[in-house]
């Protein structure tokens, strides 16, 4: 039976009807309430479910919900999702009361990893790792063919492994996190002095041969290489997928990352490093896949 997956973001709430075979049958999107009113969030989700079920012969029995924040070990409460205004929010219970369906919660980065494993570039891997390089650095692990949600059930935060002791300040409050060096935001920060206001502008300038842009991109690649080499030396994954806006640069960024990683890893046999392919609907897919 088809499941509904929600990808709740600070700008839009997207939802899709996904078949058991992993096919996105239909989808819809509505703006996230600007005032972050929780009742409006629930009403928006209710509207989307009604639209997705319209014309279907059988009602959907379960719904998965991906949120950009931390979830408690029982997967019932959103502990913190700052962009949504959620703090210790009983989202599962509230949605089940509104939708009259079983609801399952998942962190959005974990949803992306699960989607990549089921329908994307990590398909067929027993042990793999994924990162998304956007405003932050999200990601997660597949161990023994299943999503690893942390030894205590609190999830994982690969973006907040310390890469440089006492280094750049991170949005989490610590200094030197991988996110501060490997997220696309780092390219924006370094490019401001030269008039580049986005990661794409920095990369495009580097492609055009600008020496300052090339220096920024080379330093960025070097830090990503150090981070991924550490992951490989620790976990020896079969494959690593890279998603997010930076990955859109394709081989211009992927080739030097692979070369940098290989110089730093302990193992002679290189780990396969590929571009993620589940795309913008990864959150919907991943959320639908956890719905039972």
Buried (B, 14 or more C-beta within 10 A) or exposed (E): EBBBBBBBBBEEBBBBBBEEEEEBEBBBBBEBBEEEEBEEBBBBBBBBBEBBBEEEEEEBBBBBBBBBBBBBEEBBBBBBBEBBBBEEBBBBEBBBEBBEBBBBBBBBBBBBBBBBBBBBBBBEBEBBBBBBBBBBBBBBBBBEEEBBBBEEEBBBBBBBBBBBEEBBEBBEEBBBBBBBBBBBBBBBBBBEEEEBEEBBBBBBBBBEEBEBBBEBBEBBBBBBBBBBBBBBEEBEBBBBBBBBBBBBBEEEBBEBBBEBBBEBBEEEEEBBBBBBBBEEBBBBBBBBBBBE
